[in-house]
Amino acid sequence: MMTATLEIEGVYTAYDKADVLQGVSLKVEAGRITCLLGSNGSGKTTLVRSILGLTPPRAGRIVFNGADITHLPTHRIISAGIACIPEGRKVFPKLTVEENLRVGAYQERSDKARSERLADILRIFPRLAERRTQLAGTMSGGEQAMVSIGRGLMCAPKLLLIDEPSLGLSPRLVKENFNIIRSINESGITVLLVEQNMHQTLAISHYGFVLSKGRVAASGTPADLAAREDVRNAYFG
């Protein structure tokens, strides 16, 4: 039996008085890539915000590595071992590549650990090593995506939450980024991949959930989900 790194149990999350998430339950198994698929407005971003404590649920529980994190402040959730690669990359444009990466390890007190992690990231992304002194705001979208992923890895996360990594990228860069996500998972990091891009996402995932109108509409292996005509038609045309 697989061990769950993240368990979301009957979560309701509201803005004002309107529930966006309505009884969402899902599990992210340790060491795997679990994907959350859904169209715009399905509630994916709200679930990300709920996990990170930015919009806490009004009901239900979020459990990470056996500990209830439902109502913890965001900085404590990050300290517990969850890192987020945000939608749209969101680099610090007036900081250099290296400065952006070092921000990701701001909670790490050991200079040695920070330097070792930086060296690891620059090995994973040779392009960033070549441009470590370049301002992040002057880089291409694909390069900024690398900075954003690298910054998330700098805190040595137990769970990497990646929100819409294909957004605004060319098909070639999407494929490159998804290969990087797969290799990150193969290094031992559990991944929750939140996406609209069904085909690329299912190609690298071990298990998936489909969100529709704030509820889990389907779940299963990539083969199960790809074979379901209702999933393909309703959410991905």
C-alpha positions in Angstrom: 0.0 0.0 0.0 1.3 3.4 -1.0 1.9 6.1 1.6 0.1 9.4 1.1 2.3 12.5 1.3 -0.8 14.8 1.0 -4.4 14.0 1.9 -7.2 16.4 1.2 -10.4 15.3 2.9 -13.8 16.9 2.2 -12.5 20.4 1.6 -14.9 23.3 1.1 -13.3 26.6 0.3 -15.3 29.8 -0.2 -14.7 33.4 -1.4 -17.2 35.6 0.5 -20.0 33.1 1.0 -19.9 31.2 -2.2 -18.2 27.8 -2.1 -15.7 27.3 -4.9 -14.5 23.9 -3.7 -17.3 21.6 -2.7 -16.2 18.5 -0.7 -13.0 17.9 -2.6 -11.1 14.7 -1.5 -7.9 13.4 -3.1 -4.5 11.8 -2.2 -1.0 12.5 -3.4 1.0 9.3 -3.0 4.7 9.6 -1.9 7.3 9.4 -4.7 4.8 9.8 -7.5 3.5 12.5 -9.9 -0.2 13.0 -9.2 -2.0 15.4 -11.6 -5.0 17.6 -11.1 -6.7 18.3 -14.4 -9.5 20.8 -15.1 -10.5 23.7 -17.3 -10.4 27.3 -16.3 -12.8 28.0 -13.5 -12.9 24.4 -12.2 -11.3 25.3 -8.9 -7.7 24.2 -9.4 -6.2 27.5 -8.3 -8.5 27.7 -5.3 -7.3 24.2 -4.3 -3.6 25.3 -4.6 -4.4 28.4 -2.4 -6.1 26.1 0.1 -3.1 23.8 0.4 -0.7 26.7 0.8 -2.9 28.4 3.5 -3.6 31.5 1.3 -7.3 30.8 1.3 -7.9 28.4 4.1 -10.8 25.9 3.8 -14.0 26.6 5.8 -14.5 22.9 6.2 -12.5 19.7 5.7 -8.9 18.8 6.4 -5.6 19.0 4.6 -3.0 16.5 6.0 0.7 16.6 5.0 3.0 13.8 6.1 0.6 12.8 8.8 0.2 16.3 10.3 -2.9 18.5 9.9 -1.9 21.7 8.2 -5.4 23.0 7.4 -5.2 26.2 9.4 -1.4 26.7 9.6 0.0 30.0 8.3 1.6 29.8 4.9 5.2 30.2 6.1 4.8 27.2 8.4 3.3 25.1 5.5 6.4 26.0 3.4 8.7 25.1 6.3 7.0 21.7 6.6 8.3 20.9 3.1 5.8 22.1 0.5 7.1 24.3 -2.3 5.0 25.9 -5.1 6.0 26.7 -8.6 3.3 29.4 -9.3 1.2 29.8 -12.4 2.8 32.3 -14.8 6.3 31.7 -13.3 6.4 35.0 -11.3 10.2 35.6 -11.1 11.6 38.7 -9.4 12.4 40.6 -12.6 15.0 43.0 -11.2 17.0 40.3 -9.4 19.6 38.1 -11.2 19.0 34.4 -11.9 21.2 33.5 -8.9 19.5 35.9 -6.6 16.1 34.5 -7.6 17.3 31.0 -6.9 18.7 32.0 -3.5 15.4 33.5 -2.5 14.0 29.9 -2.6 16.3 28.9 0.3 15.5 31.9 2.5 14.6 29.6 5.4 17.8 27.6 5.2 20.3 28.9 7.8 23.3 26.9 6.6 25.5 28.7 4.0 26.9 25.3 3.0 23.5 23.8 2.3 22.4 26.8 0.3 25.6 26.7 -1.9 25.2 22.9 -2.4 21.6 23.3 -3.5 22.5 26.1 -5.8 25.2 24.0 -7.5 22.7 21.1 -7.9 20.2 23.5 -9.6 22.8 24.9 -11.9 23.7 21.3 -12.9 20.0 20.5 -13.7 19.7 23.7 -15.7 23.0 24.5 -17.5 21.3 27.4 -19.2 20.9 29.1 -15.9 24.5 28.4 -15.0 25.5 30.3 -18.1 23.2 33.3 -17.2 23.4 33.4 -13.4 24.2 37.1 -13.4 21.5 38.0 -15.9 18.4 39.9 -14.7 15.5 37.4 -14.6 13.1 39.9 -16.2 15.2 40.0 -19.4 15.0 36.2 -20.0 12.6 34.3 -22.3 9.5 32.6 -20.9 11.1 29.2 -21.1 14.1 30.4 -19.2 12.0 32.1 -16.5 10.1 28.8 -16.1 13.5 27.2 -15.3 14.2 29.9 -12.8 10.8 29.3 -11.1 11.3 25.6 -10.9 14.9 25.9 -9.7 13.8 28.4 -7.0 11.1 25.9 -5.8 13.8 23.2 -5.5 16.1 25.4 -3.5 14.1 24.7 -0.3 14.6 20.9 -0.7 10.9 20.2 -0.7 9.2 16.9 0.2 6.3 17.9 -2.1 6.5 20.1 -5.2 3.2 21.7 -6.2 3.5 22.9 -9.8 0.7 25.2 -11.1 0.1 25.3 -14.9 3.7 24.9 -16.1 2.7 24.9 -19.7 1.0 28.3 -19.6 2.3 30.6 -22.3 5.1 28.3 -23.5 5.7 26.9 -27.0 5.1 23.2 -27.5 8.9 22.6 -27.6 9.4 24.3 -24.2 6.3 22.6 -22.7 7.9 19.2 -23.6 11.2 20.3 -22.2 9.7 21.4 -18.9 7.6 18.2 -18.5 10.8 16.2 -19.1 12.4 18.2 -16.3 9.4 17.6 -14.0 9.7 13.9 -14.7 13.4 13.8 -13.8 12.7 15.8 -10.6 10.2 13.2 -9.6 12.7 10.4 -10.5 15.2 12.1 -8.0 12.7 11.3 -5.2 10.5 14.4 -5.0 6.7 13.9 -4.8 4.9 16.1 -7.3 1.3 17.5 -7.5 1.0 18.8 -11.1 -2.0 21.2 -11.7 -2.7 21.5 -15.4 -5.1 22.0 -18.3 -2.8 20.2 -20.8 -4.3 16.7 -20.6 -2.0 14.8 -23.0 1.4 16.0 -21.8 0.3 15.8 -18.2 -1.0 12.2 -18.4 2.2 11.1 -20.2 4.3 11.8 -17.1 1.8 11.2 -14.3 1.2 8.1 -12.2 -2.4 9.0 -11.1 -4.8 11.8 -11.8 -7.9 13.6 -10.6 -10.2 15.7 -12.7 -11.8 18.8 -11.1 -15.1 20.3 -12.5 -17.1 23.0 -10.9 -15.3 22.6 -7.6 -15.8 18.8 -7.3 -13.7 15.8 -8.2 -15.5 14.5 -11.4 -13.1 11.6 -12.1 -10.0 9.9 -10.9 -7.8 7.0 -12.0 -4.6 6.0 -13.8 -3.5 8.0 -16.9 -4.8 5.2 -19.0 -8.2 5.2 -17.2 -8.6 8.9 -17.7 -7.4 9.0 -21.3 -9.9 6.3 -22.2 -12.9 8.1 -20.7 -14.8 9.9 -23.4 -16.7 12.0 -20.9 -13.4 13.3 -19.5 -12.0 14.1 -22.9 -15.2 15.8 -24.2 -16.3 17.7 -21.1 -12.9 19.2 -20.1 -10.5 19.0 -23.0 -12.6 19.1 -26.2 
